[in-house]
Amino acid sequence: MEIKLKKTNYVSGVVEVPADKSVTHRAVMLSSLAEGNSIVRNYLPSDDCNRTIEAFCQMGAEIKIDNGSLYIKGAGLKLAKPQNGKYNIYAGNSGTTTRLLSGILAGQKFEAVITGDDSLSKRPMRRVILPLSQMGADIKSNDGLLPLIIKGRNPLKALNYESDKSTAQVKSAVLFAGLYADGVTTYKEPAKSRDHSERMLKAFGADITVSGNFVTVYPAERLTAQDITVPGDISSAAFFIAAALIVPDSNLSIRNVGVNPTRDGLIEVLKQMGADITLTNMREISQEPVCDIVVKYSKLKAVDIDASLVPRMVDEIPVFVLIATQASGVTRISGAKELRVKESDRIEAVTSQFKKLGAQVESLEDGFIINGNSGFNLTGTVVDSFEDHRIAMTLAVASLIAEGETVIRDSHCVDISFPGFYKVLKNICR
């Protein structure tokens, strides 16, 4: 499937972005492991999150969907063997489902197999296999790739683990496995990655402490059901923030956006560049800070981003590169090698497709050099999403300032995180 898009005069109006994908995954998982009845309001009904819902339905949780909410009767920490095929769980394109679920399966008393689509089957899993194996789980893989055959152990061995990467998926897998351990499990990372798991584990009654880049979790006898309201996803909001910043005369409001301090790196960097961004109506919903964001077209100046900031904006880097093409000066991004093992090689995807549009972007092994030119327009052409939702949405925003017509191949992949994205984008274009 492809979509054809054209330049717009300006963007304006009010946008409500979909619920946060990361928070939805974790809310479904912990509600399913809890005792009692939880409600997850404003969940994200995307392809990825549906894989998590289906997985836990297979293992004994009762999950009903009603009027945009999930009603979940938890199965408790001891799940049932998945009742599908040869104990298979299909994770589709969802790395979050795969890696976090691996930590939970590591502490069960049965064997299960996680499979995925072609894209997920190329993504690295050794990063979770290593610590979970050290905890005593028996995990077989296809040379570090899917399928994963996980034979759990209960209790697992407590672990003191120091990761060489800042990745919330690995951290969450170890913390979830730590619930099933025979002692205290500690996780350390180079820079603090997103902390949705820590916040939510605490809400569900787990004994967990956080100190800087250290997280400690104690074994759990039970988790207690909770009502969770999922905030809007800042990673989805990023595309509309970008549109308002780079299309002249734009003024846009984005409501109910989660601004967790481990996820707000994009806003911090954009303000350094001179962006007119105002955060209003600050509040807290289900342990997560939330606000409304008002964005106006801005003349931006280049900035450098290094490894210390990358974990706080890793999903937003593709659309940030687009913003940087419109800033005056040279923007450099380093320490982002993780982008090469996402749904696509995002460094290669962004560089190759932006060059087609006429932008001056060079790839580095771990980032980009972007030669920006404030007010410089791109030229529409046929571009590829590589079936990566964030690449497709970035190219769609680029089309708003590109002369002529932009055609995006495999445009349907946006459904992984943002069903209805193109309709929302069309509604703000004037």
C-alpha positions, 0 to 999 in steps of 0.5 A: 500500500502507498499513500500520496501526500502534498505540501501544505500551507500551514498546520493548526488546530488541536490534536489528541495523540494515541495512548502511549505504546510503552505504558500500554504494554506494561499495563497489560502485562502487570494487570495480567500478573496481578491478583484481582480485576484491573482496568486499563483506560485509554489503552493503545489498540495497535498491532504491537499492543494487541500481540501482548494482549493475545499472549496473556489471554493464552496464558490465563488472563481474562481480558475484555475490551469495552468502550476504549478500556481493557478489563483484565482479570489477572492470572497471578504471577504463576501463568498457565502454559500457552494454549496455542499450537506447540505452546507458541506465542506470536509477537508479530513486529513487537520487540517490547512484547518479546523482550519483556515477556521473556523476563516473565516466562523465565520465571514460569514452570513451563516451556514456551516459544516466542515467534515473530514476523520477518522484521522482528526475526532479524532483531537481536535477542542476545541482550535479554538471553544473557541476563535471563540465562544467568538467572537460570532460565533455559533459553534456546534461540536461532543464533541470538534471533527468534524463535526463542524457546524459553524453559522457565525456572522458579525460583530464578537466581537473583542477579546483580547485572550491569548492562553496557547499553541503556535499554528499557526493554532489557532492564524491564525483562530483568526486573520482571524476572526479578519478581521470581528470583530467590533474592534481591536483583539489581540492574545498572545501566550507563544512562537512565532509560525510560522508567515506565516499568519501575513506576508501574511495578511500584503501583502494583505493589512490587518492592522496588527502589531506584537510585540514579542508574540503579534499580533494585527489585525484591521477589514478589508473592503477589501483585495487586490489581490497579486502575491505570489511565494511559497518557498520550504517547510523546513519540506519536506527539513528536510528529505533530511537534515537528510539523508545527515547527517546520511548516511556516505560520503553524500553531498547534495544540497537542493534548494529554501527552505523557512527559515522563522525564526519561522520555522528554529529551526531544522537548529539551533539545528543541528548546535549546534550538529555539523552538516555541514550545509551551507545556501547559496544564501539567498534572500526574495520571497513574504515576506519569506526568502529563501535559498539553503542548502548544507548538508554533513555527520557529526559526531553529538553530543547529545543536549537537546530541550525544549518547547521554541524551539518546535514551531519552529521545531514541524513538524520536530521532528519525523525525528530529533529523527532519527538524534538523534539516530545517535548522540553520547550521550543522547538527550532529547526532552520536551515540545512537547505534541502537537505531540500526537494530530497530524495526529497520536500520533507521540510520540507513533508512533516514539517510537514504530517503532524506537524500531522495528528498534533497536533504543534506544528511550523512550517516555515521555508524552511530548517528548523523551529520545534518547540514541544515538550511533554515527555510530550505524546502524539500522536493517530493518523490517516491520514498520507502518506509521499509515497513517501519512505522516511525520512518513512514510517519517521518516521511509523511511530515516531510511531505508537508514542506516538500514541493510537489507530491511525495509517495510513501511505499508501505505506508500502512505500517503506521498501524503498529503504533498510530492507527489513523495517523494519516487522517489526523495529519490531514485534519490539521493541514490548511 
